[in-house]
Amino acid sequence: MSPTIHVNTAAIKAHTPIVISGPSGAGKSTILKRLFDEYPDRFGFSISHTTRGPRAGEENGREYHFVTKEEFEALVEKKGFVEHAQFGGNCYGTSVKAVQDIAEKGRVCILDIEMEGVKQVANHPTFPRPRFLFLSPPSKEVLEQRLRGRATDKEEAILKRLKQAEAEMDFAKSPEAPHDKVIVNDDLDKAYGEVRDFIVGKDA
């Protein structure tokens, strides 16, 4: 049995990470980009590990840490991931070290993760509890309009995203959801203000 990875709980607690989740199309990327632009020295994104190969233009350690399946499984065994999952035959995970590295630089780590990952982080045995934020579209109908408006996905992909969105929105309303705050993005400026107040504080 491999030894468990050491967690620098003091550094992580001093810069409590933020877990932001929500369906594809809820506006997470737009809002986070705005937050990072407004506070360039305050936050950091955790770089995930993946077993998939790099795509054109991707660099190891920038978009992802590209690892073999064996390396990934070894980290799982050492409890080296805060959360991990499998999509389309490839493994993806947020390592404890990725979050810790950002905290040790004096920054707050932002984790943009899926529902299953949220559950894993909330129930992690040694990782200090982050703050959880759920960004929701105003309704499933509005989300469908947004996804179709992108005109980037095929019908099958849109239906899959909508089904996943429904599961995420139902989970966010359930008693076992760990979210400290749910923000409805029906107006981008208003939603951004609420996200900023939650993450940075109203007086910042």
Protein Blocks (a to p, Z undefined) as FASTA:
>chain_A
ZZdddddfklmmmmccdddeddehilmmmmmmmmmmmmmmlbccdddddfbdcdehiaeh
ilpccddfklmmmmmmnopafbdcdeehiacdddfklmmmmmmnopacdddddfklmmmm
mmpfklccddddddddfbfklmmmmmmmnomacfklmmmmmmmmmmmmmmmmpmklcbfb
dcddfbfklmmmmmmmmmnopkZZ
